[in-house]
Amino acid sequence: MKRRKQYRFTQNAIAQNVIENGKPLYDTIKGQWHQLKFNNNNPIVLELACGKGEYTVGLAQEYPDFNFIGVDIKGDRIARGSQIALQQELHNVAFLRADIQYLREFFAPGEVSEIWVTFPDPQPRDKQEKHRLTHPRFLDLYAEILQPGGLFHLKTDNAPFFDYSLETLPAFGFTDLIYTHHLYDSPLNDIHHGIKTKYEAMFFAQGFSINYLQCKNKGTLAR
Ligand SMILES: C[S@@+](CC[C@H](N)C(=O)[O-])C[C@H]1O[C@@H](n2cnc3c(N)ncnc32)[C@H](O)[C@@H]1O
């Protein structure tokens, strides 16, 4: 294993804002993020497939009254965002190293108020369909952990994957869909907060247009 990667794993092992297998809270955090991690009752926003966690950190700077959790399976990537959040003393940030297909083990029904999915692997081949993060088996998870009416955002450079998601989300019952194939030239541009992830910057530089959609979990918020 490369030394730098090993170093980042060591950083994660001692970072207070990283929850991963073998560390405290990994087995007990479900349904208890407010009490055990954030010590507040603020809404929880997830960034799935977060990589270095640009949205997790960027939104946490902008919205101190929300809690942000980046989720990714790759520890060396989340270490980057974790270290930035620690340096900036962002107490409203956490990173969870886990496979997204097991989200139910970490979040109780309705525990999450908003989800961002940023530049996930498009899994283009037919036989990879069930691995797409907008396949119904993942939407079933999101619908469960999101509160009724909770927002779901997707950004991707990949047009076929985006078109696939435009079909699966409404078919699964997500409502109030708005979208654009050209985010930066769209009236929706403000919605993405001007944050560019690593992959976004890379694909944009290669000439790909950035697709964005937003929709809501079915149901309405209890008042
Ligand atoms: C193309 S990268 C995008 C990273 C970042 N969002 C960005 O835009 O720069 C896709 C990320 O998804 C993560 N990933 C893919 N499948 C996953 C899964 N099932 N559970 C957790 N993370 C996953 C990978 O580890 C990788 O960091």
The ligand as an SDF file (V2000), in Angstrom:
LIG
                    3D

 27 29  0  0  0  0  0  0  0  0999 V2000
  -16.4170    9.3390   -9.3730 C   0  0  0  0  0  0  0  0  0  0  0  0
  -16.1250    9.4320   -7.6390 S   0  0  0  0  0  0  0  0  0  0  0  0
  -16.8810   10.9770   -7.2110 C   0  0  0  0  0  0  0  0  0  0  0  0
  -16.3260   11.5600   -5.9520 C   0  0  0  0  0  0  0  0  0  0  0  0
  -16.8480   12.9690   -5.5870 C   0  0  0  0  0  0  0  0  0  0  0  0
  -18.2760   12.9560   -5.3150 N   0  0  0  0  0  0  0  0  0  0  0  0
  -16.5530   13.9500   -6.6630 C   0  0  0  0  0  0  0  0  0  0  0  0
  -17.5000   14.3870   -7.3540 O   0  0  0  0  0  0  0  0  0  0  0  0
  -15.3780   14.3150   -6.8270 O   0  0  0  0  0  0  0  0  0  0  0  0
  -17.3000    8.2450   -7.0400 C   0  0  0  0  0  0  0  0  0  0  0  0
  -17.1490    7.9530   -5.5580 C   0  0  0  0  0  0  0  0  0  0  0  0
  -18.1730    7.0510   -5.1720 O   0  0  0  0  0  0  0  0  0  0  0  0
  -17.6490    6.1550   -4.2110 C   0  0  0  0  0  0  0  0  0  0  0  0
  -18.5330    4.9730   -4.2080 N   0  0  0  0  0  0  0  0  0  0  0  0
  -18.9100    4.2510   -5.2780 C   0  0  0  0  0  0  0  0  0  0  0  0
  -19.7730    3.2840   -4.9090 N   0  0  0  0  0  0  0  0  0  0  0  0
  -19.9430    3.4170   -3.5620 C   0  0  0  0  0  0  0  0  0  0  0  0
  -20.7140    2.7030   -2.5920 C   0  0  0  0  0  0  0  0  0  0  0  0
  -21.4910    1.6850   -2.9350 N   0  0  0  0  0  0  0  0  0  0  0  0
  -20.6450    3.1040   -1.3120 N   0  0  0  0  0  0  0  0  0  0  0  0
  -19.8540    4.1430   -0.9500 C   0  0  0  0  0  0  0  0  0  0  0  0
  -19.1000    4.8520   -1.8390 N   0  0  0  0  0  0  0  0  0  0  0  0
  -19.1450    4.4850   -3.1170 C   0  0  0  0  0  0  0  0  0  0  0  0
  -16.2320    5.8930   -4.6730 C   0  0  0  0  0  0  0  0  0  0  0  0
  -15.4170    5.4400   -3.6220 O   0  0  0  0  0  0  0  0  0  0  0  0
  -15.8260    7.2910   -5.1770 C   0  0  0  0  0  0  0  0  0  0  0  0
  -15.1870    8.0590   -4.1790 O   0  0  0  0  0  0  0  0  0  0  0  0
  1  2  1  0
  2  3  1  0
  2 10  1  0
  3  4  1  0
  4  5  1  0
  5  6  1  0
  5  7  1  0
  7  8  2  0
  7  9  1  0
 10 11  1  0
 11 12  1  0
 11 26  1  0
 12 13  1  0
 13 14  1  0
 13 24  1  0
 14 15  1  0
 14 23  1  0
 15 16  2  0
 16 17  1  0
 17 18  1  0
 17 23  2  0
 18 19  1  0
 18 20  2  0
 20 21  1  0
 21 22  2  0
 22 23  1  0
 24 25  1  0
 24 26  1  0
 26 27  1  0
M  CHG  2   2   1   9  -1
M  END
$$$$
